[in-house]
Amino acid sequence: MIQSDERKQKVATFFDEFNNYLGGQAFGVRESLVAELLGSVHDKKVLDVGCGDGSLSRVFVDGTNDLTLVDLSPQMLERAMSAIAPDRRQRVRVFQNDLFEAPIEEPGFDIILCIGVLAHVEDVDAAIGRLSRLLLPGGALLIQFSDQDRKSHALDTAWARVRKKVWNKRGYEVTRTSMRTLRSAASNHGLTWEEERRYLTVPPIARLLIRGSKADFFEHFSLNTSWCSSLGHQMFARLRKPR
């Protein structure tokens, strides 16, 4: 058992609450980067791990692709499916489970999305290993994570400590990782690191005022402005499994 039952329950409970994940958050930059790093996707088997409300992967439900959604939160999976037209759902599979125990085939996917998930698993190296096994030769893995080695990450870390002492809504420690650690894990599990993008999120205290479309504007600005992007601690990376 790579993820404890207690951890899985806490993650599911946290994400079942709408405002803990979707309320006021900016995800437009994530949608932009998925489109940029994957391009046109047709006739593929796509897996979205920790899919949330499915907003990043429902674009692939176009009648040519097969989509598999995996999430611990039943509320998130319900939101994801409700946003897909009934006549398109026959090519969508849903598993309320975690990455390690979901009953899905190895290897079985041309494209895997793992966006905002690695902070919530207990063993990042094991997660990369599982993702590599799920990926078909020549397939692409898209991951998103916060790079703890960047100075800009220090504000988020400090805010997380304050928030834990005052609110402790999550009930568990997020897993810190870095590009250095993930590059090493990718190499160990036979994946090639192809391309990456960096951006900044709104500083913690400012998030009380800068939310929604304003936060989305800030993140896109940081992504598309070279000096700002160079400071970014939020990372998107595309990895490839050799043929």
C-alpha positions as CSV (number, residue, x, y, z in Angstrom):
1,M,0.0,0.0,0.0
2,I,1.8,3.2,-1.2
3,Q,-0.9,5.6,0.0
4,S,-2.3,5.1,3.4
5,D,-6.1,4.8,3.7
6,E,-6.0,7.7,6.2
7,R,-4.2,9.9,3.7
8,K,-6.5,9.0,0.8
9,Q,-9.6,9.8,2.9
10,K,-8.2,13.2,3.9
11,V,-7.4,14.1,0.3
12,A,-10.9,13.0,-0.8
13,T,-12.6,15.0,1.9
14,F,-10.6,18.1,1.2
15,F,-11.4,18.1,-2.5
16,D,-15.0,17.2,-2.0
17,E,-15.4,20.8,-0.7
18,F,-16.0,23.1,-3.6
19,N,-14.2,26.2,-2.2
20,N,-11.1,24.2,-1.3
21,Y,-10.2,23.7,-4.9
22,L,-12.5,25.6,-7.3
23,G,-13.7,28.6,-5.4
24,G,-11.9,31.7,-6.8
25,Q,-9.0,29.7,-8.2
26,A,-7.4,30.6,-11.6
27,F,-6.9,27.6,-13.9
28,G,-6.8,29.3,-17.3
29,V,-3.0,29.1,-17.5
30,R,-3.2,25.4,-17.0
31,E,-5.7,25.0,-19.8
32,S,-3.4,27.1,-22.0
33,L,-0.3,25.0,-21.2
34,V,-2.1,21.7,-21.8
35,A,-3.1,23.0,-25.2
36,E,0.4,24.3,-26.0
37,L,2.4,21.3,-24.8
38,L,0.1,18.6,-26.3
39,G,-1.2,20.3,-29.4
40,S,-4.0,18.6,-31.4
41,V,-5.0,15.3,-29.9
42,H,-7.1,12.8,-31.9
43,D,-7.5,9.0,-31.8
44,K,-5.7,8.7,-28.6
45,K,-6.2,7.0,-25.2
46,V,-6.0,9.7,-22.6
47,L,-5.7,9.4,-18.8
48,D,-6.4,12.3,-16.4
49,V,-5.1,11.4,-12.9
50,G,-6.5,13.6,-10.2
51,C,-8.9,15.0,-12.8
52,G,-10.9,17.2,-10.4
53,D,-13.8,18.7,-12.3
54,G,-12.4,17.5,-15.6
55,S,-11.9,21.0,-17.0
56,L,-8.4,20.1,-18.4
57,S,-9.3,16.9,-20.2
58,R,-12.9,17.2,-21.3
59,V,-11.6,19.0,-24.4
60,F,-10.4,15.6,-25.5
61,V,-13.9,14.2,-25.5
62,D,-14.3,14.9,-29.3
63,G,-15.6,11.6,-30.5
64,T,-12.2,10.3,-31.5
65,N,-10.4,9.9,-28.2
66,D,-11.0,7.5,-25.2
67,L,-10.7,9.3,-21.9
68,T,-10.2,7.8,-18.4
69,L,-10.8,9.9,-15.4
70,V,-9.3,9.0,-12.0
71,D,-9.9,10.9,-8.7
72,L,-10.4,10.2,-5.0
73,S,-13.2,12.7,-4.7
74,P,-16.7,11.5,-5.7
75,Q,-17.9,15.1,-5.8
76,M,-15.2,16.0,-8.4
77,L,-16.0,13.0,-10.5
78,E,-19.7,13.9,-10.5
79,R,-18.8,17.4,-11.6
80,A,-16.5,16.1,-14.4
81,M,-19.2,13.8,-15.8
82,S,-22.0,16.3,-15.6
83,A,-20.0,18.6,-17.9
84,I,-19.7,16.0,-20.6
85,A,-22.6,15.7,-23.1
86,P,-24.5,12.4,-22.5
87,D,-23.9,11.3,-26.1
88,R,-20.2,11.5,-25.6
89,R,-19.9,9.6,-22.3
90,Q,-19.7,6.2,-23.9
91,R,-16.0,6.8,-24.5
92,V,-15.3,8.0,-21.0
93,R,-14.3,5.8,-18.0
94,V,-14.4,6.9,-14.4
95,F,-12.6,5.4,-11.4
96,Q,-13.0,6.8,-7.9
97,N,-9.6,5.7,-6.7
98,D,-6.0,6.8,-6.4
99,L,-3.2,6.6,-8.9
100,F,-1.7,3.5,-7.4
101,E,-4.8,1.3,-7.0
102,A,-7.0,2.3,-9.9
103,P,-7.7,-0.8,-11.9
104,I,-6.3,0.5,-15.2
105,E,-4.1,-1.3,-17.7
106,E,-0.3,-1.0,-17.9
107,P,0.7,0.2,-20.4
108,G,-2.5,1.6,-21.8
109,F,-2.3,5.3,-22.6
110,D,-0.9,7.6,-25.3
111,I,-1.3,10.7,-23.1
112,I,-1.4,11.1,-19.3
113,L,-2.2,14.3,-17.4
114,C,-1.0,14.6,-13.9
115,I,-1.8,18.2,-13.0
116,G,-1.7,19.4,-9.4
117,V,-1.5,15.8,-8.1
118,L,2.1,15.2,-6.9
119,A,1.7,17.4,-3.9
120,H,-1.0,15.0,-2.6
121,V,0.8,11.7,-3.0
122,E,3.1,10.4,-0.3
123,D,5.8,8.9,-2.6
124,V,6.6,11.0,-5.6
125,D,9.1,8.6,-7.1
126,A,6.6,5.8,-6.9
127,A,4.0,8.0,-8.6
128,I,6.4,8.7,-11.5
129,G,7.1,5.0,-11.7
130,R,3.4,4.1,-11.9
131,L,2.8,6.8,-14.5
132,S,5.7,5.5,-16.6
133,R,4.3,2.0,-16.5
134,L,0.8,3.3,-17.6
135,L,2.3,5.1,-20.6
136,L,2.6,3.5,-24.0
137,P,5.9,3.7,-25.8
138,G,6.1,7.0,-27.6
139,G,3.4,8.4,-25.2
140,A,3.5,11.8,-23.5
141,L,3.2,12.6,-19.8
142,L,2.2,16.1,-18.7
143,I,3.0,17.0,-15.1
144,Q,2.5,20.1,-13.0
145,F,4.2,20.8,-9.7
146,S,5.6,23.5,-7.4
147,D,9.4,23.7,-7.5
148,Q,10.6,24.0,-3.9
149,D,14.1,24.9,-5.0
150,R,12.9,28.3,-6.4
151,K,13.1,31.3,-4.1
152,S,9.6,32.3,-5.1
153,H,8.3,29.1,-3.5
154,A,9.4,30.4,-0.1
155,L,6.3,32.6,0.2
156,D,4.0,29.7,-0.5
157,T,5.8,27.6,2.0
158,A,5.6,30.2,4.7
159,W,1.9,30.9,4.0
160,A,1.1,27.1,4.2
161,R,2.7,27.0,7.7
162,V,0.6,29.9,8.9
163,R,-2.6,28.5,7.3
164,K,-2.0,25.1,8.9
165,K,-1.7,26.6,12.4
166,V,-4.7,28.8,12.0
167,W,-7.1,26.7,9.8
168,N,-5.6,23.3,9.1
169,K,-8.4,22.6,6.6
170,R,-6.4,20.1,4.7
171,G,-5.5,17.9,7.6
172,Y,-2.3,16.5,6.0
173,E,1.1,17.7,4.9
174,V,1.5,18.4,1.2
175,T,4.5,16.7,-0.4
176,R,7.3,19.1,-1.4
177,T,9.2,18.3,-4.5
178,S,11.5,20.0,-7.1
179,M,12.4,19.9,-10.7
180,R,15.8,18.4,-9.7
181,T,14.0,15.5,-7.9
182,L,11.5,14.9,-10.6
183,R,14.1,15.0,-13.4
184,S,16.0,12.3,-11.5
185,A,12.8,10.2,-11.0
186,A,11.9,10.5,-14.6
187,S,15.3,9.3,-15.7
188,N,15.2,6.4,-13.3
189,H,11.9,5.3,-14.7
190,G,12.8,5.5,-18.4
191,L,11.2,8.9,-19.2
192,T,12.7,11.7,-21.3
193,W,12.3,15.3,-20.1
194,E,11.3,17.1,-23.2
195,E,10.0,20.6,-22.5
196,E,9.0,22.8,-19.6
197,R,7.3,26.1,-18.7
198,R,7.4,28.2,-15.6
199,Y,5.1,30.8,-14.2
200,L,4.2,32.6,-10.9
201,T,1.0,32.4,-8.9
202,V,-0.4,35.3,-7.0
203,P,1.5,35.9,-3.8
204,P,-0.4,34.4,-0.8
205,I,-1.6,37.5,1.0
206,A,-2.7,39.1,-2.3
207,R,-4.9,36.1,-3.1
208,L,-7.5,37.6,-0.7
209,L,-8.0,40.3,-3.3
210,I,-6.7,38.9,-6.6
211,R,-8.9,36.0,-7.5
212,G,-10.6,34.6,-10.5
213,S,-10.0,36.5,-13.8
214,K,-7.5,38.8,-12.1
215,A,-5.4,35.9,-10.9
216,D,-5.7,34.3,-14.3
217,F,-4.4,37.5,-15.9
218,F,-1.5,37.6,-13.4
219,E,-0.5,34.0,-14.1
220,H,-0.7,34.4,-17.9
221,F,1.4,37.6,-17.7
222,S,4.1,35.8,-15.7
223,L,4.1,32.9,-18.1
224,N,4.5,35.1,-21.2
225,T,7.0,37.6,-19.8
226,S,10.5,36.1,-19.9
227,W,11.9,37.9,-16.8
228,C,8.8,37.0,-14.8
229,S,8.7,33.4,-16.0
230,S,12.3,32.9,-15.1
231,L,11.4,33.5,-11.4
232,G,8.5,31.1,-11.5
233,H,8.1,28.2,-9.1
234,Q,5.0,26.7,-10.8
235,M,6.2,24.2,-13.4
236,F,4.6,22.4,-16.3
237,A,6.7,19.7,-18.0
238,R,6.2,17.3,-20.9
239,L,7.9,13.9,-20.5
240,R,8.1,11.2,-23.2
241,K,8.4,7.4,-23.0
242,P,10.8,6.3,-25.7
243,R,9.5,3.9,-28.4
